[in-house]
Amino acid sequence: MPSEAPDLGFEWELAAFRGARALLQRLAGKGGPRRVADRRAAKLADQERHLTLLAQIVAGAPVRVVATDGEGGVHGQVVSLPRALAVADDPAINAQLYVVRALLAGALVATDPRRPQAATRLAGVEAEVDRVERALAHLERELPGF
């Protein structure tokens, strides 16, 4: 029976977001989980086709964008994004965050569509940081001013 290894797709982004959210909640004195206001969320369904095209242009490959209930990630040439995104209070900013995620995902596919499994967790994190740096360099070359 093959074991399933976790995919580090957007794990670094998720960890940074969770850390920032925990810090903000601590500073604001809000304990416990916070409910996302539906009115401030951007919906993937509203821009899925646009995001797919952006990811495909940057990747230079037939990337597919799919909705997920989780945080999302990159799995081969499939980009999974959350159904709703409400990081900021403004829905327009949340919609722009979808664009950034789609562009970065396309760059990840373009620079390293199939990454080998890391031997240790630290090696996996180091490999993921290198992968993201290559993807950002790709975006800077392809989209000057990114």
Backbone torsions as a table, in degrees:
resi	resn	phi	psi	omega
1	MET	NA	118.4	-177.8
2	PRO	-69.8	139.7	177.5
3	SER	-87.8	146.7	179.3
4	GLU	-97.4	121.2	176.9
5	ALA	-90.8	143.8	179.0
6	PRO	-66.1	144.7	177.8
7	ASP	-92.3	130.3	-177.0
8	LEU	-86.9	11.1	-175.7
9	GLY	-24.1	-78.4	-179.9
10	PHE	-116.2	28.2	-177.0
11	GLU	-60.5	-40.4	-179.7
12	TRP	-64.2	-39.5	179.9
13	GLU	-68.3	-41.6	-180.0
14	LEU	-63.8	-43.7	180.0
15	ALA	-62.9	-42.7	178.6
16	ALA	-64.0	-43.1	179.4
17	PHE	-63.6	-46.2	-179.8
18	ARG	-62.9	-40.1	177.9
19	GLY	-63.0	-45.0	179.2
20	ALA	-64.7	-41.1	179.7
21	ARG	-63.5	-43.4	179.1
22	ALA	-62.9	-40.7	178.6
23	LEU	-64.5	-45.2	179.1
24	LEU	-62.7	-40.6	178.8
25	GLN	-64.9	-39.3	179.0
26	ARG	-66.0	-44.5	-179.5
27	LEU	-66.7	-35.3	-179.0
28	ALA	-83.6	-8.3	179.3
29	GLY	77.2	20.0	179.3
30	LYS	-96.0	116.4	177.9
31	GLY	-99.8	154.8	176.8
32	GLY	80.7	173.3	-178.1
33	PRO	-68.8	147.9	-178.8
34	ARG	-109.8	133.9	178.1
35	ARG	-80.7	136.7	179.3
36	VAL	-82.1	127.5	177.5
37	ALA	-70.8	125.7	-176.0
38	ASP	-62.4	-31.9	-176.1
39	ARG	-70.2	-20.5	-179.1
40	ARG	-97.1	-6.9	-177.1
41	ALA	-80.7	142.6	170.0
42	ALA	-91.7	141.3	-177.9
43	LYS	-103.3	131.7	178.9
44	LEU	-60.6	-39.3	-177.8
45	ALA	-57.9	-29.5	-179.0
46	ASP	-70.5	-23.1	-176.6
47	GLN	-138.2	20.3	-177.5
48	GLU	-58.6	-43.3	-179.4
49	ARG	-65.0	-44.6	178.0
50	HIS	-60.2	-46.3	-179.9
51	LEU	-65.0	-37.4	177.5
52	THR	-62.1	-46.1	179.1
53	LEU	-62.4	-42.3	178.2
54	LEU	-61.1	-47.4	-180.0
55	ALA	-62.5	-39.9	179.7
56	GLN	-67.0	-39.5	179.5
57	ILE	-64.2	-46.4	-179.0
58	VAL	-68.6	-39.9	-178.3
59	ALA	-74.8	-28.9	-173.9
60	GLY	67.6	29.4	-176.4
61	ALA	-149.5	161.9	179.6
62	PRO	-76.9	75.3	179.5
63	VAL	-75.8	143.4	177.9
64	ARG	-115.6	130.1	176.7
65	VAL	-101.4	128.4	179.3
66	VAL	-128.5	151.9	178.5
67	ALA	-85.7	145.7	177.0
68	THR	-139.2	157.1	176.0
69	ASP	-83.3	-14.2	179.4
70	GLY	-89.8	-155.5	-177.6
71	GLU	-83.3	-22.1	179.8
72	GLY	96.6	-178.3	-178.9
73	GLY	166.6	-174.4	178.4
74	VAL	-117.7	125.7	-179.2
75	HIS	-130.6	93.8	-174.8
76	GLY	68.0	-118.1	178.4
77	GLN	-108.6	20.7	176.3
78	VAL	-110.9	124.9	178.3
79	VAL	-106.8	119.1	176.4
80	SER	-104.0	131.6	-179.8
81	LEU	-126.4	150.5	179.2
82	PRO	-64.0	147.5	-179.4
83	ARG	-60.1	-34.6	178.6
84	ALA	-136.3	145.6	-178.8
85	LEU	-131.0	120.6	-177.8
86	ALA	-137.7	59.1	178.5
87	VAL	-77.2	-42.4	-179.4
88	ALA	-101.9	167.4	178.7
89	ASP	-77.2	-20.2	-176.6
90	ASP	-99.1	123.1	179.5
91	PRO	-59.3	-31.5	179.6
92	ALA	-66.3	-38.9	177.3
93	ILE	-67.4	-39.5	177.6
94	ASN	-63.9	-36.8	176.6
95	ALA	-64.9	-38.1	177.0
96	GLN	-66.5	-33.8	176.9
97	LEU	-64.3	-35.1	173.5
98	TYR	-59.3	-42.7	-179.7
99	VAL	-62.1	-45.5	179.2
100	VAL	-60.8	-43.7	179.7
101	ARG	-64.2	-40.0	179.1
102	ALA	-66.0	-41.7	178.4
103	LEU	-63.9	-45.2	179.2
104	LEU	-64.5	-40.8	178.2
105	ALA	-63.0	-42.3	176.8
106	GLY	-61.2	-40.7	178.2
107	ALA	-67.0	-36.3	176.9
108	LEU	-63.3	-40.8	178.1
109	VAL	-66.4	-41.9	-177.9
110	ALA	-65.5	-36.4	-173.8
111	THR	-93.1	-22.4	-176.2
112	ASP	-163.1	71.0	-175.2
113	PRO	-66.0	-28.8	179.9
114	ARG	-131.7	101.6	-179.6
115	ARG	-96.2	143.7	-179.9
116	PRO	-72.0	156.4	178.7
117	GLN	-71.4	134.2	-179.3
118	ALA	-81.0	148.2	-178.7
119	ALA	-73.5	-36.2	179.7
120	THR	-130.4	166.6	179.7
121	ARG	-63.6	-42.2	179.0
122	LEU	-62.8	-42.6	177.8
123	ALA	-62.8	-36.6	177.6
124	GLY	-65.2	-41.6	178.6
125	VAL	-66.0	-44.0	179.0
126	GLU	-62.1	-41.2	178.8
127	ALA	-65.1	-38.1	179.9
128	GLU	-68.3	-39.5	177.0
129	VAL	-62.6	-44.9	176.8
130	ASP	-59.5	-41.7	-179.0
131	ARG	-62.8	-43.8	179.8
132	VAL	-67.2	-39.4	177.5
133	GLU	-62.0	-40.5	176.8
134	ARG	-64.3	-40.4	-179.9
135	ALA	-65.0	-42.3	178.7
136	LEU	-65.9	-39.3	176.6
137	ALA	-62.4	-39.8	177.2
138	HIS	-61.2	-44.4	179.6
139	LEU	-64.0	-39.8	179.4
140	GLU	-64.7	-35.5	177.5
141	ARG	-71.4	-44.6	-175.2
142	GLU	-78.6	-32.7	-177.2
143	LEU	-128.3	79.1	-179.3
144	PRO	-53.9	135.1	-178.8
145	GLY	93.4	-0.1	178.7
146	PHE	-67.5	NA	NA
